[in-house]
Amino acid sequence: MDAKDSIAPPADGPADPRAVAPALLDWYDRHRRDLPWRARPGEMPDPYRVWLSEVMLQQTTVATVRPRFTAWVQRWPTFADLAAADEADVMAAWAGLGYYARARNLLAAARVIAANHNGRLPETEVVLRRLPGFGAYTAAAVAAIAFGERAVVVDANVERVVTRLFAISTPLPNARPAIRAATNTITPNARAGDFAQAMMDLGQAVCTVRRPQCLLCPLVAHCAAHARGEPERYPAKKPKPDRPHRHGTIFWLTREGANGSEVLLVRRPDRGLLGGMRALPTGPWEQDPPGLAGAPADTCWRALNTQVSHGFTHFTLDLALVTGEAHGTVQIGEWWPVASLGEAGLPTVFAKAARAVMGGVEAG
């Protein structure tokens, strides 16, 4: 048992925690979602698809992931295929999903699996934790769903369901040890993977953030928050601090190439925000507008009468947009055809900027 599981669960909650799993699994057998990464009844799960989906779904909705997952497995259907992929192609395929360290860790883990594990994913939570990108949640989810190991799987949906079942009033994130301990008391030895997926489905469809559908919930008879008449009170969260605001400049530098207009793209440093991604050149992101600091070339820059705003996890950003034409050799980056810029795999903030610039240039 994990040391965290030794924390005593809350005193409140189901009268018989053992009754939760049978009720939930019965509901799941009748209402489970049909998802492209999920094994159908009677089928064996594909560990590669389970792992990929769990990584893609972190901080990202099912609606967004579904088409991206399908395109990904068509291009790289196995661990070996992904391990042999070019990093730039992987990062481009991930563009728009955010949290780009996930893509780098996917590639790193695939290469370790191919080199050290005969192309097969290890089957235990303990060994999975040694792979790149396998934190506590991912290792537990893959071990349970792909291999049936009893593991305590806690994502945001499970946090919400469990805090309501046990009426855990401690605000997040401080409540997480108690949530994990409570989840441990209701996780069954058999069908642990189905139980984890059932908890996720319940949180997505029934035990929702707002207006939970308690009358449709298979666990309503066990729910302490419902018994108190205040399910939406849970989970409690600490107020979020205001995010700092930054400013920057994006440089749209073009030239006429053999096949039409080309724009300069650069590769962002491997470490740091949007690491390893193709991007438009940008100066520093600072508290005050940096003007033309960090310009990729000495040319006549023209400011557009528009800007792009974007929110990251820890700060918000306003970007001024300037355009210019290259004269002579530019020492950095690569030239990309403007007509096929959508294939460059730009992160969302730079894709927004490109659309704004092209719209502004055409309008001008």
Beta strands, then each sheet from edge to edge (+ up, - down):
strand 1: 245-257
strand 2: 260-267
strand 3: 278-279
strand 4: 302-311
strand 5: 316-325
strand 6: 334-337
sheet 1: 3+ 2- 1+ 5+ 4-
sheet 2: 3+ 2- 6+
end
